[in-house]
């Protein structure tokens, strides 16, 4: 099934794009998509490991299921000062 990963913050710069389409297996969970993403873009590994994930307006865990056409947003940690 096809999903879209949306990159926010520093992830957009590291990925060189605002989003990326991925084909994941039926029954895939968020962790499966992130594993595939980091295989395709190893430079994202460190930031993806610390990023929150959201679908729509809800944060999701890495064990949550994905559905065809899902738009998974990656939200990197932020710091203020």
N, C-alpha and C positions, 0 to 999 in steps of 0.2 A: 504494500500500500504506500501511497505517496503522502509525505508530510512536508511542512515547511518549517525551518528553523529561522526565527527572527533574532538578529543580533542587536543588542543595545549597548550603549556606552563604549568602553574600550574594545569589546568584542567585535563591534562593527569595523573598527580600524584594523584589528588583527586579522579578521576574516577577509577584509577588502571588499565587503558587500554588506548590504542591510539584511539580506536573507539568503537562504540556500535550500533547495529542494533535496529531499532524500527519499529513497525507496527503502522501506523497512519491512520486515516480515509481518504477516498477519499475526495479531496477538502481541505485538511488540509493546514494551513499556518504555517509559522515558529514559531509563538507564541504557536500554538497547540503542536508542537513537543517539544518545550522547556518545556511546562507544563508537558507533559508526562515524559520527561527526569527527571525533578526535583521531580516528584512523585516516580520514580524508584530509584533516587539517591539524597535524600534530602540534603546531604552534599555539593552538587554543587550549591544550590540555590543562595547564595550570589554572587558567582563569575559569574554564568550564567547571572544574572540580569545586570551585568556591562560589559558583553562580546559583542563584535561585531560578526556578523554572515556573512558568505560568502558561496556562491555556485560557484565553479569554481574560476575564477579570479575576481569575482564581489562581493562587499558587498551587502547584502540584508537587507531589513527591516523586522521586525517581522510580518508585514501584507502581505508579499509576499507569493504566493502560492508555494507549494511543488509538485513535480512530483515523480512518482514511480522510485526508484533507485537513488534519489537525494543523494548527499554527502554534508551534511551541516557541515561546519567547524566552530567551536567556537574559537574565538580569544580573550583571556582575556586581560584586560588592562595591560599595562607595565609601568614601571617607570625606569627612568635612574638617573644617578647622577654623 
